Amino acid sequence: MAEPDELYTLRAQYWLGHYTLALDEGRQAARRPMPPHLKTEREEMMLRSQLALGHYDLVVAEGGGSGKPPALQALALHAKFLSDPSPDSRSAIIDSLKVLLASPESASNTTLQLTACHIFLGANLIREALQCVHMGLTMEHLAMCIQIYIKIDRLDLANDALNLLKQADEDSVLAQLGSAQLAIAHGRSRSDDAVHILSGLSEQYGPSVMLLNSLAVANMVSGKYEAAEGNLKEALGEEAGGAKDADTLVNLVVCAQHLGKKSAEIEQYLNMLKAGHRGHPFVEGLEQVEGAFERESHKYQLQA
């Protein structure tokens, strides 16, 4: 097990989705003496927490500018990427990111590589995302490798990355989250393992929107839709913005359909999703299907 340092709690709160608590911990850590590399990491983790809370303007203001460290510049680019879903804007951001990655500092800047991975994943550039983290230089790099390998249906490689993560620190939050993600990916045969892990984390550290969504997905894979709905309704009430969270709303739509809920309830969630997340892949896909249905339906309208 890795020895805890001054930022152990800050990292754990961030990984668990407790972003406001992570900010509070980061402010308290600033009052304690620590080595320069931990001071730099604290600043980066604080900005990442602001990004996760949707404070994009603040991240751009604090991280943007050529005089800023590359890791902070990358976080500013990520904030711009998330705040502007237009294809032209995102293409320009990707170009700027590639220039940043080509700089001499990029080879040793693990936060820059991690942020670039997130941006590339958001643009569905899977190969480029994996290239940023495939060497597994940090535990977070390994955790991202697990997610990417699951995404491309290479559970064998995801398991290899998880084993490396456990070798680094078997008891870490990231190792437990990775185990739960891989268990969900294996389907109903192992989904109860994921429910057990995620329930334990929620009891130990408190529920977050992210944990509740993960738990809901595990319950849905297990066929426990009533339990999943309970998780998601709890996420809606979370102060960390569950009612505005795209994953919560998407999962509520799926769960409501499986439970045979009235169309009015499903439409309510869909309208909330469309209003707050126009650029979300689920919304874009839904609008494409709805548009195709409308075009086809016109062909079969009775002529007056």
C-alpha positions in Angstrom: 0.0 0.0 0.0 1.3 3.5 -0.9 2.1 5.7 2.1 -0.4 8.5 2.4 0.9 12.1 2.0 -0.5 15.5 2.5 -2.9 15.2 -0.5 -4.2 11.7 0.1 -7.6 12.9 1.3 -7.8 15.5 -1.5 -7.2 12.9 -4.2 -9.7 10.4 -2.6 -12.5 13.0 -2.4 -11.9 14.0 -6.0 -11.9 10.4 -7.3 -15.1 9.7 -5.4 -16.9 12.7 -7.0 -17.0 14.8 -3.8 -15.7 17.8 -5.6 -16.8 20.5 -3.1 -15.2 18.5 -0.3 -12.1 18.2 -2.4 -11.9 22.0 -2.7 -12.4 22.4 1.0 -9.6 19.8 1.6 -7.4 21.6 -0.9 -7.8 24.9 0.9 -6.9 23.3 4.2 -3.9 21.6 2.7 -2.6 25.0 1.5 -2.1 25.9 5.1 0.3 23.0 5.7 3.9 22.8 4.6 4.5 20.5 1.7 7.1 19.9 -1.0 7.0 21.9 -4.2 5.7 19.0 -6.3 2.7 18.5 -4.0 2.0 22.2 -4.0 1.8 22.0 -7.8 -0.4 18.9 -7.6 -2.7 20.6 -5.1 -3.2 23.6 -7.5 -4.0 21.2 -10.3 -6.4 19.1 -8.3 -8.2 22.3 -7.1 -8.7 23.4 -10.7 -9.8 19.9 -11.7 -12.4 20.0 -9.0 -13.7 23.4 -10.3 -13.9 21.9 -13.8 -15.9 18.9 -12.5 -18.3 21.3 -10.8 -18.9 23.1 -14.2 -17.1 26.3 -13.3 -15.6 26.6 -16.7 -15.1 30.4 -16.8 -13.1 30.2 -13.6 -10.9 27.4 -14.9 -10.2 29.3 -18.2 -9.4 32.4 -16.2 -7.0 30.6 -13.8 -5.4 28.2 -16.3 -5.4 30.0 -19.6 -2.6 32.0 -21.0 0.8 31.2 -22.5 2.6 32.0 -19.2 0.8 29.3 -17.3 2.2 25.8 -16.8 1.2 23.3 -19.5 -1.0 21.2 -17.2 -3.1 24.3 -16.3 -3.3 25.3 -19.9 -4.6 21.9 -20.7 -7.3 22.2 -18.0 -8.3 25.6 -19.5 -8.6 23.9 -22.9 -10.8 21.2 -21.4 -13.0 23.8 -19.9 -13.4 25.5 -23.3 -14.1 22.1 -24.8 -16.9 21.3 -22.4 -18.5 24.7 -22.5 -18.6 25.0 -26.3 -19.9 21.9 -28.2 -19.7 23.4 -31.7 -17.6 21.3 -34.1 -15.4 24.2 -35.3 -14.5 25.3 -31.7 -13.7 21.7 -30.6 -11.6 21.1 -33.7 -9.5 24.2 -32.8 -9.2 23.1 -29.2 -7.9 19.7 -30.4 -5.3 21.4 -32.6 -4.2 23.6 -29.6 -4.0 20.5 -27.4 -1.8 18.7 -29.9 0.6 21.6 -30.0 0.7 21.6 -26.2 1.5 17.8 -26.2 4.3 18.4 -28.7 6.1 20.7 -26.3 9.3 19.5 -24.5 7.5 19.5 -21.1 4.7 17.1 -22.2 6.8 13.9 -21.9 7.1 14.2 -18.1 3.9 16.1 -17.4 1.4 13.4 -16.2 -1.4 15.9 -15.5 -1.2 17.3 -19.1 -1.3 13.7 -20.5 -4.3 12.8 -18.3 -6.2 15.9 -19.3 -5.4 15.4 -22.9 -6.8 11.8 -22.6 -10.1 13.2 -21.2 -10.4 15.7 -24.0 -9.6 13.1 -26.7 -12.2 10.8 -25.2 -14.8 13.6 -25.3 -14.0 14.0 -29.0 -14.3 10.2 -29.5 -10.6 10.0 -30.5 -10.0 6.7 -28.7 -6.5 5.9 -30.1 -5.2 9.4 -29.3 -6.6 9.1 -25.7 -5.0 5.8 -25.1 -1.6 7.0 -26.4 -1.7 9.7 -23.7 -1.9 7.2 -20.8 -1.0 3.7 -22.1 2.4 3.7 -20.4 0.6 3.8 -17.0 2.9 6.4 -15.4 0.5 7.1 -12.6 -2.4 5.4 -10.9 -4.8 7.7 -12.6 -3.2 6.8 -16.0 -3.9 3.1 -15.2 -7.4 3.9 -14.1 -8.0 5.7 -17.4 -6.6 2.7 -19.3 -9.2 0.5 -17.6 -12.0 2.8 -18.8 -10.7 2.9 -22.3 -10.1 -0.9 -22.6 -13.7 -1.4 -21.3 -14.9 1.1 -23.9 -13.3 -0.9 -26.8 -14.4 -4.2 -25.3 -10.9 -5.4 -24.4 -11.7 -6.7 -20.9 -8.5 -8.8 -20.9 -6.4 -5.6 -21.2 -8.6 -3.8 -18.7 -7.9 -6.7 -16.2 -4.2 -6.4 -16.8 -4.3 -2.6 -16.1 -6.4 -3.3 -12.9 -3.8 -5.8 -11.7 -1.1 -3.1 -12.1 -3.3 -0.6 -10.3 -3.7 -3.1 -7.4 0.0 -3.7 -7.3 0.5 0.0 -6.8 -2.1 0.2 -4.0 -4.7 -2.5 -3.7 -6.7 -0.6 -1.0 -6.8 2.7 -3.0 -10.1 4.3 -4.0 -9.0 4.1 -7.7 -8.4 0.3 -7.4 -11.8 -0.2 -5.9 -13.5 1.9 -8.5 -11.6 0.1 -11.3 -12.7 -3.2 -9.8 -16.3 -2.1 -9.8 -16.2 -0.8 -13.4 -14.7 -4.1 -14.7 -17.2 -6.1 -12.7 -20.1 -4.1 -14.4 -18.5 -4.6 -17.8 -18.6 -8.4 -17.3 -22.4 -8.2 -17.0 -24.8 -9.8 -14.6 -22.4 -12.6 -13.5 -20.3 -10.1 -11.6 -22.5 -7.0 -11.2 -23.3 -7.9 -7.6 -19.6 -7.6 -6.9 -19.8 -4.0 -8.2 -22.9 -3.3 -6.1 -21.0 -4.5 -3.0 -17.9 -2.4 -3.7 -19.8 0.8 -4.6 -22.1 0.4 -1.6 -19.1 0.1 0.7 -17.5 3.2 -0.7 -20.8 5.2 -0.3 -21.1 4.0 3.3 -17.5 4.8 4.1 -17.1 8.1 2.4 -20.7 9.3 1.8 -22.7 9.1 -1.5 -21.9 11.4 -4.4 -23.6 11.9 -7.7 -20.9 9.8 -9.4 -21.1 7.0 -6.9 -24.9 6.9 -7.0 -24.9 6.7 -10.8 -22.3 3.9 -10.8 -24.3 2.0 -8.2 -27.5 2.5 -10.2 -25.8 1.1 -13.3 -24.6 -1.9 -11.4 -28.1 -2.5 -10.1 -29.6 -2.2 -13.6 -27.1 -4.7 -14.9 -28.2 -7.0 -12.1 -31.9 -6.4 -13.1 -32.7 -4.5 -9.9 -34.4 -1.5 -11.5 -36.3 -0.5 -8.4 -33.0 -0.2 -6.4 -31.4 1.6 -9.3 -34.3 4.1 -9.4 -33.8 4.7 -5.7 -30.1 5.4 -6.3 -30.9 7.9 -9.1 -33.7 9.7 -7.1 -31.1 10.1 -4.3 -28.6 11.5 -6.9 -31.3 14.0 -8.0 -31.4 15.4 -4.5 -27.7 15.7 -4.0 -26.4 19.2 -3.5 -23.5 18.6 -6.0 -25.9 19.1 -8.9 -27.5 15.8 -9.5 -30.6 17.4 -11.1 -28.3 19.0 -13.7 -26.1 15.9 -14.2 -26.4 14.3 -17.7 -25.5 10.8 -16.5 -28.3 10.9 -13.8 -30.9 12.0 -16.3 -29.8 9.5 -19.0 -29.9 6.7 -16.4 -33.3 7.8 -15.2 -34.7 7.6 -18.7 -33.3 4.1 -19.1 -34.5 3.0 -15.7 -38.0 4.5 -16.2 -38.4 2.6 -19.5 -37.5 -0.7 -17.9 -39.9 0.0 -15.0 -42.7 0.8 -17.5 -43.1 4.3 -16.2 -45.6 6.7 -17.8 -44.4 8.5 -20.9 -44.9 11.9 -19.1 -42.3 11.1 -16.5 -39.8 9.9 -19.2 -40.5 13.1 -21.2 -39.8 15.2 -18.2 -36.3 13.7 -17.8 -35.7 14.0 -21.6 -36.7 17.7 -21.6 -34.3 18.4 -18.7 -31.6 16.6 -20.6 -32.1 18.4 -23.8 -32.4 21.8 -22.1 -29.1 21.5 -20.2 -27.0 19.2 -22.4 -27.5 20.0 -26.1 -24.1 18.6 -27.1 -24.4 15.3 -25.1 -24.0 12.2 -27.3 -27.2 10.8 -26.0 -29.2 13.9 -26.9 -27.5 14.2 -30.3 -28.3 10.5 -31.1 -31.9 10.9 -29.9 -32.4 14.0 -32.0 -31.0 12.1 -35.1 -33.5 9.2 -34.5 -36.4 11.6 -33.9 -35.5 13.5 -37.1 -35.3 10.3 -39.1 -38.7 9.2 -37.7 -40.3 12.5 -38.6 -39.0 12.3 -42.2 -40.2 8.7 -42.7 -43.6 9.4 -41.1 -44.3 12.2 -43.6 -44.0 9.6 -46.4 -47.0 7.7 -45.0 -49.3 10.6 -44.1 -52.7 10.3 -45.7 -53.3 12.8 -48.4 -56.3 15.0 -47.9 
